[in-house]
Amino acid sequence: MDITAKYKVFDSLIEGVQVIGPSYEYLYVNNSLVRQAKSTRSRLIGSTMLKEYPGIEKTMVFHEISECMTKRDARNLVNEFEFPDGSKEWFEVSIQPVDEGVLILSFDITQLKLAEEKISSQYIRALEQKNQELEQFAAIVSHDLQAPLNTIINLVELLKNEIGQSTTNETIDTQLDFMASSTGRMKELIQGLLEHAQIGKNKEKQLVDCNHLVKTLLEDLGHLISERGAFIEVDDLPSVIGYKTELRLLFQNLIINAIKFGRVGHPPKVKLFSSMKDDFWEISISDNGIGIPKNAASEIFQIFKRLHPPKSYEGTGIGLAHCKKIVELHGGRISVESEVENGSTFRFTMPVVASPVLELS
Ligand code: ADP
C-alpha cells in the first residue's frame, strides 16, 4: 500500500507523527509534525533528518532513533530540541519500529516545561526563604547557646578533676561522666545545625565531574574502608552542574552511612551507579547493610532523626538532612528503597547538564 494512504489516519492527529526510513529520510509526516518541525511537507518528504537539522546526529533523540532502527525496540524520552535558528522546544517523544523504519510520535510540551520551570523557581525562592529563617535561627543558637554551653562543659571538666579525684563515690563519678557526654553531644548537635544552615551559602555553581569527586573522596576514606573491610564498586558517574563542596558532602554522607550501617559478619559491599531518566540523572548508592523499616524510610531525612541508638552506631542524625537539602538545592529529589537486614539503596536525581555547558569546560 502507498505509505501516504497507510498512515492517512494520523493526518489530523494532535501529536506529530513521522515515519523515517533507514537512511533517516522522511517517508511520512502529518500536519502537526510539519508545524512542530517549523518546516513544510514538500521540503521534508524526500529529504533526511541529517540534511534538515545539521548536528542532529549528536543529540539524544537521534541516538534513540538510530538505536530503535537497529535494535527494533520501542523507546520513550523527553527531549529539548534545538532548531537551526537557535530556538528550543520541549517534546515528549515515543519511537516505535515499523516495516518502513521507525515511527515517531511527538507531543509539544514546551508550555508545560515553562510552567514547570516557573514553579520550580518559585519553589527555589521559597527554599531560599526557609533557609534564611534557618540561618537566623542557627545564628541565635550559635551565639546564645554555645557560650553558656561551653561554660558548662568547662565547669563539668573542672568538677570532674576536683571532685572526681577526692571522692570514692562512684555515683557522682558516673553522673559527672554522663553530664560531660550529654553536653558534648549537645555541642555536636549545635554544630550539625550550623553546618546545615551553611549549605549552599554564598557559593558559585560549577561543572563537577562526579567520577573524579568520588575517586578523591574514596582515597580520603581509605582508612575507614580498610578498617571495615568494605568493598566499594563505582560505575560510570555523570558530570553535573553544582556546588562542589556540597556534592562531596552528599556522596560522603551516603558512602559513610553505607559502610557504617553494615551487618555483623558481612563486610560492607557498596555500589555507586547512575542512569539517565528523561532530563535527570539518577545516582544510586546501594549497600548490603542492616536496612531500614519501610515505615521509617521517609522520616530518616528529617533533622536529627535516627533509627539506631548512638551507642550502637555513632552519629548525630543530621547527615541525611544535609543530603536532602543539598539535592533539593540542585533541583533534584532523594529517596531510599530498603528492606530490614537486606541492604538499602539511596537514590538522588540531578538535572542533566545541557551539552553547551559541557563544551565550555
Ligand atoms: P547518622 O548517620 O548521624 O545517624 P543520618 O542522618 O546520616 O545520621 O542517618 C539517619 C538515620 O538513618 C541513621 O541513624 C540510621 O538509622 C538510618 N540510616 C542512614 N543510612 C542508612 C543505611 N545505609 N542503612 C541503614 N540505615 C541507615
Residues whose N, C-alpha, C, O or C-beta is under 5 A from the ligand:
A	BS01	ADP	N257 A258 F261 G289 I290 G291 I292 I300 K305 R306 L307 H308 E314 G315 T316 G317 I318 G319 L320 A321 S344
